[in-house]
Amino acid sequence: MNQTKLCQDTRARSSLPKKEALRRHHLAQTLRMPLKKKPSALNADTYALNWQQEMIVIKDCRYRPKLARPLIRWLLRRECKAYQRLYGTELVPEWLGWLDKDAFMLRYVPSIPISKLDTRQLIQANLKLQKSVEILHERRLFHMDLRSGGNILVAPGGRVYLVDLTSMVKLKPWAVPFAWCFRRWDEYGLQKWVWRVISFLAAREEILSIKNRLVGF
């Protein structure tokens, strides 16, 4: 799918208000909130802004190092295909289309990274995260980067959203026999968050045990 057709397809499904489409020149006139403070040289800038009373997230490579920009554009196209495949599933933020060849847009989701949850929230998020990943795998899709806490967002109601889909793999039907390998890698990513809960609970039990011994003393 070439870039022109991709832009046409995504804009056709855009949920942005129809009054005036967001364009590159509007960005200079709009307050932007960076979502990642120091992206690496091969990562796009990610920021949120309010456009016509709607919060939007933009991933943008326009101002990244010139030599790296072609590669970042390719990574953005790869990521946008993943968002398109999951459009309407509620596993990812809603795809809103391309701003231009250097940036695409998502609907902003009020949320916090899974790495910043307290233990009670983390227990609940783990259950929903595992269900989300199961749905992903049923579609022969594999995230491949679930160990990064910033790639898993949890909304106030507990819904889990997967983001940063650059590493996502879509298996062809002929490759299904190898799915176990990709599934295992995602499970390895999930284990990090399960073990964080287990470690906390084990530490709490140890503290309670020490307190009981001290009281007995």
Z-matrix of the N, CA and C atoms (Angstrom, degrees):
N
C 1 1.466
C 2 1.524 1 108.51
N 3 1.345 2 117.53 1 121.86
C 4 1.452 3 118.68 2 -177.77
C 5 1.521 4 110.74 3 -79.79
N 6 1.360 5 114.96 4 169.53
C 7 1.459 6 120.07 5 -174.37
C 8 1.523 7 112.35 6 -62.10
N 9 1.356 8 117.04 7 -40.77
C 10 1.464 9 120.47 8 -177.85
C 11 1.516 10 111.12 9 -62.08
N 12 1.343 11 115.55 10 -47.87
C 13 1.467 12 119.54 11 -179.24
C 14 1.525 13 110.27 12 -64.84
N 15 1.332 14 116.58 13 -37.77
C 16 1.448 15 120.79 14 179.84
C 17 1.520 16 110.59 15 -61.46
N 18 1.327 17 116.15 16 -44.65
C 19 1.464 18 120.41 17 178.59
C 20 1.523 19 110.65 18 -61.49
N 21 1.345 20 116.98 19 -42.75
C 22 1.460 21 120.57 20 -179.75
C 23 1.518 22 111.05 21 -63.08
N 24 1.339 23 116.25 22 -43.42
C 25 1.454 24 120.36 23 -178.14
C 26 1.521 25 111.07 24 -63.11
N 27 1.332 26 117.02 25 -45.42
C 28 1.452 27 120.14 26 -175.14
C 29 1.513 28 111.53 27 -72.51
N 30 1.314 29 118.01 28 -37.70
C 31 1.454 30 119.63 29 179.54
C 32 1.524 31 111.24 30 -67.45
N 33 1.337 32 116.11 31 -30.16
C 34 1.463 33 119.81 32 179.08
C 35 1.520 34 110.82 33 -63.43
N 36 1.339 35 116.38 34 -27.86
C 37 1.451 36 119.78 35 -178.71
C 38 1.527 37 111.94 36 -102.42
N 39 1.329 38 117.10 37 6.78
C 40 1.453 39 120.61 38 -176.21
C 41 1.522 40 111.37 39 -61.25
N 42 1.358 41 115.21 40 141.39
C 43 1.454 42 120.81 41 177.55
C 44 1.522 43 111.56 42 -103.22
N 45 1.315 44 117.67 43 9.66
C 46 1.453 45 120.57 44 179.40
C 47 1.522 46 110.54 45 -66.72
N 48 1.342 47 116.89 46 150.76
C 49 1.468 48 119.28 47 176.83
C 50 1.521 49 110.90 48 -55.76
N 51 1.335 50 116.89 49 146.95
C 52 1.462 51 121.29 50 -174.79
C 53 1.527 52 113.06 51 -87.67
N 54 1.365 53 118.25 52 -3.81
C 55 1.462 54 120.61 53 -177.38
C 56 1.529 55 111.01 54 -58.88
N 57 1.310 56 115.47 55 -53.31
C 58 1.456 57 120.32 56 -179.18
C 59 1.516 58 108.57 57 -153.10
N 60 1.320 59 117.40 58 123.70
C 61 1.457 60 121.27 59 -178.96
C 62 1.523 61 109.85 60 -72.45
N 63 1.324 62 115.33 61 141.83
C 64 1.459 63 120.38 62 177.01
C 65 1.521 64 109.65 63 -67.99
N 66 1.327 65 116.19 64 131.61
C 67 1.458 66 122.29 65 179.57
C 68 1.525 67 109.82 66 -126.38
N 69 1.318 68 115.58 67 164.77
C 70 1.458 69 121.31 68 -177.45
C 71 1.531 70 112.14 69 -54.82
N 72 1.315 71 117.73 70 -41.52
C 73 1.466 72 119.31 71 -176.03
C 74 1.527 73 112.59 72 -68.22
N 75 1.340 74 117.07 73 -18.03
C 76 1.460 75 119.24 74 177.76
C 77 1.529 76 111.67 75 -71.96
N 78 1.325 77 116.99 76 -24.92
C 79 1.461 78 119.91 77 -174.05
C 80 1.518 79 112.03 78 -62.50
N 81 1.330 80 116.57 79 -36.47
C 82 1.464 81 120.42 80 -179.18
C 83 1.528 82 111.69 81 -67.06
N 84 1.330 83 116.47 82 -19.49
C 85 1.465 84 120.81 83 -176.94
C 86 1.529 85 112.00 84 -101.31
N 87 1.334 86 116.17 85 3.13
C 88 1.466 87 120.57 86 -173.57
C 89 1.521 88 110.44 87 -122.27
N 90 1.320 89 116.44 88 136.30
C 91 1.456 90 121.13 89 177.61
C 92 1.522 91 109.52 90 -68.64
N 93 1.334 92 115.64 91 126.33
C 94 1.464 93 120.62 92 -178.67
C 95 1.524 94 110.31 93 -112.01
N 96 1.328 95 116.27 94 141.53
C 97 1.457 96 122.24 95 179.98
C 98 1.531 97 108.99 96 -112.52
N 99 1.338 98 118.31 97 107.94
C 100 1.471 99 120.06 98 179.84
C 101 1.527 100 110.87 99 -60.84
N 102 1.322 101 116.72 100 135.67
C 103 1.459 102 121.49 101 177.66
C 104 1.522 103 111.50 102 -100.68
N 105 1.340 104 115.95 103 -16.83
C 106 1.460 105 121.21 104 173.99
C 107 1.521 106 107.40 105 -132.89
N 108 1.323 107 116.54 106 119.50
C 109 1.456 108 120.59 107 -171.35
C 110 1.526 109 113.28 108 -68.50
N 111 1.322 110 116.99 109 -45.97
C 112 1.459 111 119.68 110 -175.35
C 113 1.529 112 110.61 111 -132.14
N 114 1.330 113 117.91 112 79.29
C 115 1.473 114 119.27 113 177.92
C 116 1.519 115 110.67 114 -65.51
N 117 1.318 116 116.50 115 146.32
C 118 1.462 117 119.96 116 177.26
C 119 1.524 118 109.31 117 -69.09
N 120 1.328 119 115.81 118 170.56
C 121 1.470 120 120.74 119 -175.58
C 122 1.523 121 112.41 120 -60.23
N 123 1.338 122 117.80 121 -25.74
C 124 1.464 123 121.10 122 -177.04
C 125 1.526 124 112.65 123 -102.59
N 126 1.324 125 116.72 124 13.64
C 127 1.466 126 120.56 125 177.44
C 128 1.518 127 110.67 126 -112.15
N 129 1.318 128 116.19 127 146.36
C 130 1.464 129 120.83 128 176.29
C 131 1.525 130 110.03 129 -75.24
N 132 1.326 131 115.75 130 157.03
C 133 1.464 132 120.17 131 170.16
C 134 1.526 133 108.25 132 -70.90
N 135 1.320 134 116.47 133 139.88
C 136 1.462 135 121.30 134 178.35
C 137 1.521 136 108.65 135 -125.16
N 138 1.319 137 116.30 136 122.57
C 139 1.465 138 119.36 137 -178.79
C 140 1.524 139 110.13 138 -147.65
N 141 1.326 140 114.74 139 159.95
C 142 1.465 141 121.78 140 178.29
C 143 1.520 142 109.10 141 -112.42
N 144 1.321 143 115.92 142 150.61
C 145 1.461 144 120.72 143 176.00
C 146 1.523 145 109.63 144 -150.45
N 147 1.316 146 114.37 145 160.76
C 148 1.464 147 121.05 146 178.30
C 149 1.520 148 108.40 147 -100.00
N 150 1.338 149 115.54 148 115.60
C 151 1.460 150 119.91 149 179.79
C 152 1.519 151 109.13 150 -123.28
N 153 1.321 152 116.50 151 115.82
C 154 1.466 153 122.16 152 -179.05
C 155 1.531 154 111.22 153 51.96
N 156 1.338 155 114.24 154 48.63
C 157 1.466 156 123.29 155 176.36
C 158 1.527 157 112.86 156 64.03
N 159 1.299 158 116.45 157 28.35
C 160 1.466 159 121.35 158 176.11
C 161 1.521 160 108.87 159 -135.64
N 162 1.340 161 115.70 160 131.03
C 163 1.463 162 120.28 161 179.32
C 164 1.525 163 109.79 162 -81.75
N 165 1.318 164 115.26 163 130.65
C 166 1.462 165 122.63 164 -176.37
C 167 1.524 166 109.06 165 -129.26
N 168 1.316 167 116.37 166 143.01
C 169 1.467 168 121.89 167 172.70
C 170 1.520 169 108.44 168 -103.55
N 171 1.322 170 116.21 169 135.80
C 172 1.462 171 121.14 170 179.08
C 173 1.524 172 109.57 171 -123.74
N 174 1.323 173 116.14 172 130.61
C 175 1.469 174 121.97 173 170.45
C 176 1.519 175 106.71 174 -104.82
N 177 1.325 176 116.31 175 121.43
C 178 1.461 177 121.67 176 -163.98
C 179 1.526 178 110.48 177 -138.07
N 180 1.331 179 116.83 178 128.19
C 181 1.467 180 120.08 179 178.81
C 182 1.528 181 112.65 180 -109.85
N 183 1.329 182 118.18 181 7.68
C 184 1.464 183 121.30 182 -174.69
C 185 1.536 184 112.33 183 -56.65
N 186 1.327 185 116.76 184 -35.68
C 187 1.463 186 119.71 185 -173.99
C 188 1.528 187 113.03 186 -109.41
N 189 1.312 188 116.12 187 19.78
C 190 1.459 189 120.19 188 173.91
C 191 1.528 190 108.97 189 -82.49
N 192 1.351 191 118.51 190 167.74
C 193 1.471 192 120.27 191 -178.85
C 194 1.530 193 111.97 192 -52.72
N 195 1.313 194 116.14 193 136.42
C 196 1.466 195 121.46 194 -172.41
C 197 1.520 196 112.69 195 -57.03
N 198 1.326 197 117.40 196 -43.12
C 199 1.465 198 120.36 197 -178.13
C 200 1.530 199 111.75 198 -67.62
N 201 1.316 200 116.29 199 -28.13
C 202 1.472 201 119.95 200 -177.99
C 203 1.525 202 112.52 201 -86.35
N 204 1.318 203 117.17 202 -15.89
C 205 1.462 204 120.94 203 -171.59
C 206 1.531 205 114.08 204 -59.12
N 207 1.339 206 120.45 205 -43.74
C 208 1.478 207 119.28 206 178.90
C 209 1.528 208 112.76 207 -58.31
N 210 1.333 209 116.47 208 -40.75
C 211 1.463 210 119.63 209 178.93
C 212 1.525 211 110.62 210 -67.36
N 213 1.337 212 117.15 211 -41.15
C 214 1.464 213 119.66 212 -179.88
C 215 1.522 214 110.35 213 -65.44
N 216 1.338 215 117.25 214 -37.55
C 217 1.474 216 119.80 215 176.26
C 218 1.525 217 110.29 216 -59.49
N 219 1.328 218 115.76 217 -43.72
C 220 1.464 219 120.11 218 178.98
C 221 1.523 220 110.30 219 -61.46
N 222 1.339 221 117.46 220 -41.14
C 223 1.460 222 121.38 221 178.70
C 224 1.528 223 111.21 222 -65.85
N 225 1.327 224 116.80 223 -37.32
C 226 1.467 225 119.97 224 177.45
C 227 1.524 226 111.14 225 -65.52
N 228 1.332 227 116.93 226 -40.58
C 229 1.473 228 119.65 227 177.85
C 230 1.525 229 110.69 228 -63.97
N 231 1.312 230 115.63 229 -39.78
C 232 1.459 231 120.55 230 177.90
C 233 1.533 232 110.51 231 -63.14
N 234 1.329 233 115.64 232 -43.85
C 235 1.462 234 119.66 233 -179.51
C 236 1.523 235 111.61 234 -66.80
N 237 1.332 236 116.46 235 -39.43
C 238 1.467 237 118.91 236 -177.70
C 239 1.522 238 110.94 237 -65.51
N 240 1.325 239 118.09 238 -33.01
C 241 1.462 240 120.33 239 176.46
C 242 1.527 241 110.63 240 -62.48
N 243 1.345 242 115.51 241 -37.42
C 244 1.462 243 119.22 242 178.09
C 245 1.527 244 110.78 243 -65.04
N 246 1.334 245 117.17 244 -42.45
C 247 1.464 246 119.90 245 177.45
C 248 1.527 247 111.05 246 -63.67
N 249 1.329 248 116.63 247 -37.71
C 250 1.466 249 119.92 248 178.61
C 251 1.528 250 111.26 249 -64.62
N 252 1.330 251 116.35 250 -41.02
C 253 1.465 252 119.73 251 179.83
C 254 1.527 253 111.42 252 -62.91
N 255 1.328 254 116.63 253 -28.68
C 256 1.461 255 120.80 254 -177.16
C 257 1.523 256 112.38 255 -103.37
N 258 1.321 257 116.17 256 12.30
C 259 1.467 258 120.57 257 -178.86
C 260 1.531 259 110.32 258 -60.25
N 261 1.334 260 116.89 259 127.58
C 262 1.455 261 121.26 260 178.47
C 263 1.515 262 115.27 261 86.10
N 264 1.331 263 118.57 262 0.57
C 265 1.464 264 120.83 263 -177.86
C 266 1.518 265 113.24 264 -89.11
N 267 1.324 266 118.25 265 -16.47
C 268 1.463 267 124.28 266 -175.58
C 269 1.526 268 111.88 267 67.35
N 270 1.320 269 117.63 268 14.92
C 271 1.463 270 120.84 269 173.17
C 272 1.521 271 110.99 270 -86.82
N 273 1.321 272 116.08 271 -20.56
C 274 1.460 273 121.80 272 -177.36
C 275 1.531 274 108.82 273 -134.85
N 276 1.337 275 118.38 274 160.59
C 277 1.470 276 119.48 275 173.62
C 278 1.524 277 110.59 276 -59.27
N 279 1.321 278 115.85 277 152.66
C 280 1.462 279 120.29 278 -175.93
C 281 1.523 280 111.80 279 -67.75
N 282 1.318 281 114.57 280 130.89
C 283 1.464 282 122.37 281 177.86
C 284 1.528 283 109.75 282 -75.32
N 285 1.357 284 117.19 283 131.44
C 286 1.461 285 120.95 284 -177.29
C 287 1.520 286 113.85 285 -115.48
N 288 1.317 287 118.12 286 -3.84
C 289 1.461 288 119.82 287 176.69
C 290 1.519 289 113.55 288 113.39
N 291 1.330 290 114.46 289 -179.19
C 292 1.468 291 121.73 290 178.35
C 293 1.521 292 110.23 291 -89.56
N 294 1.322 293 115.87 292 137.32
C 295 1.463 294 120.52 293 169.88
C 296 1.523 295 108.89 294 -76.04
N 297 1.324 296 115.65 295 -49.84
C 298 1.466 297 124.33 296 172.78
C 299 1.521 298 106.11 297 -161.17
N 300 1.326 299 118.40 298 -164.71
C 301 1.466 300 119.66 299 -175.51
C 302 1.526 301 112.74 300 -68.02
N 303 1.345 302 117.04 301 -14.30
C 304 1.461 303 120.61 302 -176.23
C 305 1.523 304 114.13 303 -103.50
N 306 1.321 305 118.52 304 -4.84
C 307 1.465 306 118.85 305 -172.95
C 308 1.525 307 111.73 306 -154.05
N 309 1.343 308 115.68 307 143.67
C 310 1.457 309 119.90 308 171.48
C 311 1.525 310 110.00 309 -124.11
N 312 1.332 311 115.51 310 166.99
C 313 1.464 312 121.67 311 -171.89
C 314 1.530 313 111.42 312 -123.24
N 315 1.327 314 115.14 313 143.77
C 316 1.459 315 123.47 314 174.62
C 317 1.522 316 108.74 315 -130.12
N 318 1.322 317 116.17 316 155.35
C 319 1.461 318 118.65 317 173.70
C 320 1.526 319 108.86 318 -74.29
N 321 1.306 320 116.06 319 134.45
C 322 1.464 321 121.26 320 -179.70
C 323 1.524 322 110.11 321 -70.30
N 324 1.332 323 115.83 322 135.40
C 325 1.459 324 121.64 323 177.55
C 326 1.531 325 108.21 324 -118.18
N 327 1.343 326 119.06 325 115.41
C 328 1.471 327 119.80 326 175.13
C 329 1.522 328 108.85 327 -60.09
N 330 1.305 329 117.82 328 120.61
C 331 1.461 330 120.64 329 -172.55
C 332 1.520 331 109.45 330 -167.35
N 333 1.337 332 115.04 331 171.15
C 334 1.461 333 120.82 332 173.00
C 335 1.526 334 108.35 333 -131.52
N 336 1.336 335 118.01 334 151.90
C 337 1.467 336 120.58 335 178.17
C 338 1.519 337 110.65 336 -63.73
N 339 1.303 338 116.53 337 148.24
C 340 1.465 339 121.36 338 -178.96
C 341 1.524 340 111.50 339 -60.28
N 342 1.327 341 116.86 340 -28.06
C 343 1.466 342 120.94 341 -178.67
C 344 1.528 343 112.52 342 -67.99
N 345 1.340 344 118.06 343 -14.43
C 346 1.466 345 121.38 344 -177.58
C 347 1.526 346 112.99 345 -106.44
N 348 1.326 347 117.08 346 9.13
C 349 1.466 348 120.48 347 179.48
C 350 1.521 349 110.92 348 -78.84
N 351 1.345 350 115.93 349 151.96
C 352 1.458 351 118.13 350 170.29
C 353 1.532 352 108.11 351 -78.94
N 354 1.316 353 116.37 352 173.80
C 355 1.469 354 119.79 353 -171.56
C 356 1.523 355 112.65 354 -62.89
N 357 1.332 356 117.51 355 -42.33
C 358 1.468 357 119.80 356 -179.87
C 359 1.521 358 110.66 357 -61.25
N 360 1.326 359 116.26 358 -45.15
C 361 1.463 360 120.48 359 178.90
C 362 1.525 361 110.80 360 -65.18
N 363 1.333 362 115.96 361 -37.08
C 364 1.461 363 120.37 362 -178.19
C 365 1.523 364 111.52 363 -66.36
N 366 1.325 365 117.16 364 -37.55
C 367 1.467 366 120.61 365 177.54
C 368 1.526 367 109.98 366 -61.00
N 369 1.329 368 116.54 367 -47.33
C 370 1.466 369 120.98 368 179.53
C 371 1.527 370 111.23 369 -64.79
N 372 1.334 371 115.97 370 -41.78
C 373 1.469 372 119.95 371 -178.82
C 374 1.520 373 111.38 372 -65.37
N 375 1.329 374 117.56 373 -35.49
C 376 1.461 375 120.75 374 179.97
C 377 1.518 376 111.54 375 -60.37
N 378 1.331 377 116.26 376 -41.74
C 379 1.463 378 120.01 377 -179.60
C 380 1.526 379 110.82 378 -63.29
N 381 1.328 380 116.34 379 -44.51
C 382 1.461 381 120.12 380 -179.26
C 383 1.522 382 111.36 381 -71.66
N 384 1.323 383 116.38 382 -35.01
C 385 1.461 384 120.12 383 178.59
C 386 1.522 385 110.82 384 -63.35
N 387 1.317 386 117.27 385 -43.91
C 388 1.458 387 120.23 386 179.55
C 389 1.527 388 111.13 387 -62.27
N 390 1.334 389 116.68 388 -39.08
C 391 1.463 390 119.92 389 177.99
C 392 1.524 391 110.44 390 -65.55
N 393 1.329 392 117.07 391 -41.41
C 394 1.466 393 121.15 392 179.08
C 395 1.521 394 111.03 393 -61.55
N 396 1.322 395 116.31 394 -42.38
C 397 1.465 396 120.26 395 -179.23
C 398 1.526 397 110.60 396 -67.93
N 399 1.321 398 117.60 397 -35.44
C 400 1.469 399 120.50 398 175.81
C 401 1.528 400 110.69 399 -60.71
N 402 1.335 401 116.33 400 -44.40
C 403 1.473 402 120.36 401 178.08
C 404 1.523 403 110.29 402 -62.39
N 405 1.310 404 115.58 403 -40.33
C 406 1.464 405 121.12 404 178.20
C 407 1.523 406 110.22 405 -58.89
N 408 1.325 407 116.51 406 -47.29
C 409 1.462 408 121.31 407 -177.13
C 410 1.529 409 111.99 408 -67.42
N 411 1.333 410 117.03 409 -31.30
C 412 1.466 411 119.81 410 176.90
C 413 1.524 412 111.54 411 -61.80
N 414 1.319 413 116.16 412 -25.23
C 415 1.469 414 121.98 413 178.58
C 416 1.528 415 111.93 414 -92.71
N 417 1.319 416 116.53 415 9.32
C 418 1.474 417 123.45 416 -177.52
C 419 1.534 418 110.98 417 62.00
N 420 1.338 419 115.47 418 32.75
C 421 1.460 420 122.02 419 176.51
C 422 1.520 421 109.03 420 -112.15
N 423 1.332 422 115.92 421 141.08
C 424 1.459 423 121.57 422 -177.42
C 425 1.526 424 108.75 423 -135.85
N 426 1.330 425 116.18 424 125.43
C 427 1.467 426 120.66 425 -173.22
C 428 1.518 427 111.96 426 -68.91
N 429 1.333 428 117.83 427 -48.46
C 430 1.463 429 125.07 428 174.44
C 431 1.530 430 114.73 429 75.64
N 432 1.330 431 118.64 430 4.97
C 433 1.473 432 119.14 431 178.35
C 434 1.526 433 110.31 432 -149.33
N 435 1.330 434 116.29 433 51.40
C 436 1.462 435 120.65 434 -176.52
C 437 1.523 436 113.27 435 -87.30
N 438 1.320 437 117.67 436 -5.69
C 439 1.464 438 119.74 437 177.75
C 440 1.523 439 111.82 438 -77.60
N 441 1.301 440 116.92 439 -17.34
C 442 1.460 441 120.63 440 178.30
C 443 1.528 442 109.36 441 -83.10
N 444 1.328 443 116.59 442 115.98
C 445 1.457 444 120.51 443 -176.07
C 446 1.514 445 113.95 444 -60.92
N 447 1.333 446 117.23 445 -28.81
C 448 1.454 447 120.31 446 179.94
C 449 1.511 448 113.86 447 -71.71
N 450 1.326 449 117.66 448 -10.49
C 451 1.466 450 121.75 449 -179.27
C 452 1.525 451 113.01 450 -90.90
N 453 1.328 452 116.15 451 -3.34
C 454 1.467 453 121.41 452 179.69
C 455 1.522 454 107.46 453 -125.95
N 456 1.320 455 116.49 454 113.64
C 457 1.460 456 121.42 455 -178.27
C 458 1.525 457 109.91 456 -108.75
N 459 1.318 458 115.85 457 141.75
C 460 1.463 459 120.99 458 -179.26
C 461 1.525 460 108.57 459 -121.55
N 462 1.335 461 115.98 460 120.49
C 463 1.465 462 122.10 461 -179.46
C 464 1.527 463 110.05 462 -79.47
N 465 1.348 464 118.07 463 161.90
C 466 1.469 465 120.92 464 -178.89
C 467 1.527 466 114.09 465 -53.27
N 468 1.319 467 118.69 466 -34.17
C 469 1.462 468 121.28 467 178.93
C 470 1.519 469 113.77 468 -78.05
N 471 1.339 470 116.85 469 -3.35
C 472 1.455 471 121.31 470 178.69
C 473 1.513 472 114.88 471 99.46
N 474 1.340 473 117.33 472 -6.33
C 475 1.467 474 119.29 473 -179.97
C 476 1.523 475 110.13 474 -67.27
N 477 1.322 476 115.34 475 140.01
C 478 1.465 477 121.80 476 -178.77
C 479 1.524 478 109.91 477 -102.10
N 480 1.321 479 115.89 478 134.50
C 481 1.466 480 121.98 479 177.01
C 482 1.527 481 109.18 480 -121.86
N 483 1.324 482 115.83 481 135.42
C 484 1.461 483 121.65 482 175.43
C 485 1.521 484 108.61 483 -97.14
N 486 1.334 485 116.57 484 133.44
C 487 1.464 486 120.99 485 -179.91
C 488 1.529 487 109.36 486 -133.73
N 489 1.334 488 115.58 487 -179.20
C 490 1.468 489 121.95 488 -177.09
C 491 1.530 490 110.15 489 51.70
N 492 1.320 491 115.04 490 69.97
C 493 1.466 492 121.64 491 -172.05
C 494 1.522 493 113.54 492 -94.30
N 495 1.317 494 117.29 493 18.94
C 496 1.466 495 120.73 494 -177.60
C 497 1.519 496 112.35 495 -57.75
N 498 1.325 497 116.85 496 -35.89
C 499 1.471 498 120.93 497 -176.56
C 500 1.522 499 113.26 498 -85.64
N 501 1.326 500 117.84 499 -4.01
C 502 1.468 501 120.36 500 -174.01
C 503 1.525 502 111.99 501 -61.05
N 504 1.328 503 115.15 502 139.73
C 505 1.464 504 122.65 503 -179.48
C 506 1.522 505 109.18 504 -114.81
N 507 1.338 506 116.21 505 133.61
C 508 1.462 507 122.58 506 173.23
C 509 1.518 508 107.62 507 -111.34
N 510 1.326 509 116.86 508 115.04
C 511 1.462 510 120.20 509 -177.39
C 512 1.524 511 111.54 510 -82.14
N 513 1.314 512 116.04 511 137.19
C 514 1.457 513 121.36 512 171.99
C 515 1.532 514 108.84 513 -72.69
N 516 1.342 515 117.98 514 156.28
C 517 1.467 516 119.82 515 179.96
C 518 1.528 517 113.27 516 -54.04
N 519 1.338 518 117.22 517 -37.30
C 520 1.466 519 119.38 518 -178.09
C 521 1.526 520 112.14 519 -69.39
N 522 1.349 521 117.00 520 -17.38
C 523 1.467 522 120.64 521 -177.29
C 524 1.521 523 113.12 522 -95.29
N 525 1.337 524 117.51 523 2.33
C 526 1.464 525 120.91 524 -177.40
C 527 1.532 526 112.83 525 -54.80
N 528 1.349 527 120.21 526 -37.54
C 529 1.467 528 118.72 527 177.99
C 530 1.527 529 113.92 528 -57.40
N 531 1.335 530 117.28 529 -19.59
C 532 1.465 531 120.51 530 179.94
C 533 1.530 532 111.99 531 -96.86
N 534 1.328 533 116.39 532 5.13
C 535 1.470 534 119.93 533 -176.16
C 536 1.525 535 112.17 534 -61.43
N 537 1.335 536 117.00 535 -29.77
C 538 1.460 537 119.72 536 -177.42
C 539 1.526 538 111.32 537 -57.84
N 540 1.327 539 116.30 538 -34.62
C 541 1.463 540 120.80 539 -178.36
C 542 1.533 541 110.49 540 -65.95
N 543 1.328 542 116.65 541 -46.25
C 544 1.463 543 121.08 542 179.73
C 545 1.528 544 110.76 543 -69.81
N 546 1.342 545 115.99 544 -37.00
C 547 1.461 546 120.19 545 178.15
C 548 1.533 547 110.35 546 -63.73
N 549 1.315 548 114.66 547 -40.79
C 550 1.470 549 119.00 548 179.79
C 551 1.525 550 111.17 549 -62.97
N 552 1.320 551 117.33 550 -36.51
C 553 1.464 552 120.17 551 -179.63
C 554 1.533 553 110.48 552 -66.88
N 555 1.336 554 116.84 553 -41.21
C 556 1.464 555 119.44 554 176.44
C 557 1.529 556 110.82 555 -64.99
N 558 1.326 557 117.08 556 -38.82
C 559 1.462 558 120.23 557 178.11
C 560 1.523 559 110.55 558 -63.92
N 561 1.321 560 115.45 559 -36.17
C 562 1.465 561 120.31 560 176.00
C 563 1.531 562 109.82 561 -60.93
N 564 1.323 563 117.27 562 -40.19
C 565 1.458 564 121.05 563 176.77
C 566 1.520 565 112.02 564 -64.90
N 567 1.339 566 117.02 565 -40.22
C 568 1.464 567 121.08 566 179.65
C 569 1.526 568 111.67 567 -65.36
N 570 1.323 569 116.40 568 -33.37
C 571 1.463 570 120.51 569 -176.74
C 572 1.524 571 112.11 570 -59.84
N 573 1.322 572 116.43 571 -30.66
C 574 1.470 573 119.65 572 179.92
C 575 1.516 574 110.86 573 -57.37
N 576 1.339 575 116.88 574 -42.61
C 577 1.465 576 121.06 575 -176.27
C 578 1.521 577 111.22 576 -80.03
N 579 1.325 578 117.59 577 -30.32
C 580 1.463 579 120.56 578 174.58
C 581 1.524 580 109.96 579 -66.76
N 582 1.330 581 116.23 580 -44.88
C 583 1.462 582 120.05 581 -178.67
C 584 1.517 583 112.16 582 -67.61
N 585 1.328 584 117.33 583 -28.46
C 586 1.469 585 119.45 584 176.72
C 587 1.526 586 110.05 585 -63.76
N 588 1.332 587 116.65 586 -39.98
C 589 1.466 588 120.50 587 177.19
C 590 1.523 589 110.10 588 -66.46
N 591 1.334 590 116.05 589 -46.86
C 592 1.467 591 120.40 590 -178.75
C 593 1.523 592 110.72 591 -60.10
N 594 1.328 593 116.49 592 -42.40
C 595 1.467 594 120.70 593 -179.17
C 596 1.522 595 111.07 594 -62.36
N 597 1.329 596 115.93 595 -41.72
C 598 1.464 597 119.20 596 179.92
C 599 1.525 598 110.73 597 -65.49
N 600 1.340 599 116.35 598 -45.75
C 601 1.460 600 119.66 599 -178.36
C 602 1.522 601 110.86 600 -63.94
N 603 1.335 602 116.44 601 -38.91
C 604 1.464 603 120.23 602 178.37
C 605 1.524 604 110.42 603 -64.85
N 606 1.344 605 116.09 604 -41.64
C 607 1.463 606 120.04 605 179.15
C 608 1.527 607 110.71 606 -64.09
N 609 1.334 608 116.31 607 -39.24
C 610 1.465 609 119.62 608 -179.90
C 611 1.521 610 110.83 609 -65.91
N 612 1.341 611 116.79 610 -40.77
C 613 1.460 612 120.35 611 177.98
C 614 1.521 613 110.59 612 -62.20
N 615 1.325 614 116.38 613 -38.57
C 616 1.464 615 120.73 614 179.27
C 617 1.524 616 110.51 615 -65.64
N 618 1.331 617 116.24 616 -41.60
C 619 1.466 618 120.10 617 178.67
C 620 1.524 619 110.75 618 -63.74
N 621 1.343 620 116.70 619 -43.64
C 622 1.462 621 120.39 620 178.86
C 623 1.521 622 111.02 621 -62.94
N 624 1.329 623 116.17 622 -38.09
C 625 1.458 624 120.36 623 179.01
C 626 1.527 625 110.76 624 -63.66
N 627 1.335 626 115.82 625 -42.85
C 628 1.468 627 120.39 626 179.05
C 629 1.524 628 110.46 627 -63.89
N 630 1.353 629 116.07 628 -43.11
C 631 1.465 630 119.95 629 179.20
C 632 1.522 631 111.08 630 -60.75
N 633 1.343 632 116.27 631 -42.14
C 634 1.464 633 119.97 632 -179.69
C 635 1.521 634 110.87 633 -63.56
N 636 1.338 635 116.62 634 -39.34
C 637 1.464 636 120.01 635 179.22
C 638 1.526 637 110.64 636 -66.19
N 639 1.341 638 115.86 637 -39.10
C 640 1.462 639 119.69 638 179.72
C 641 1.525 640 111.13 639 -66.62
N 642 1.339 641 116.35 640 -39.88
C 643 1.463 642 120.00 641 177.97
C 644 1.519 643 110.05 642 -63.65
N 645 1.345 644 116.13 643 -41.50
C 646 1.453 645 120.32 644 178.75
C 647 1.513 646 111.77 645 -64.40
N 648 1.322 647 116.28 646 -34.02
C 649 1.460 648 120.71 647 179.45
C 650 1.536 649 109.99 648 -68.63
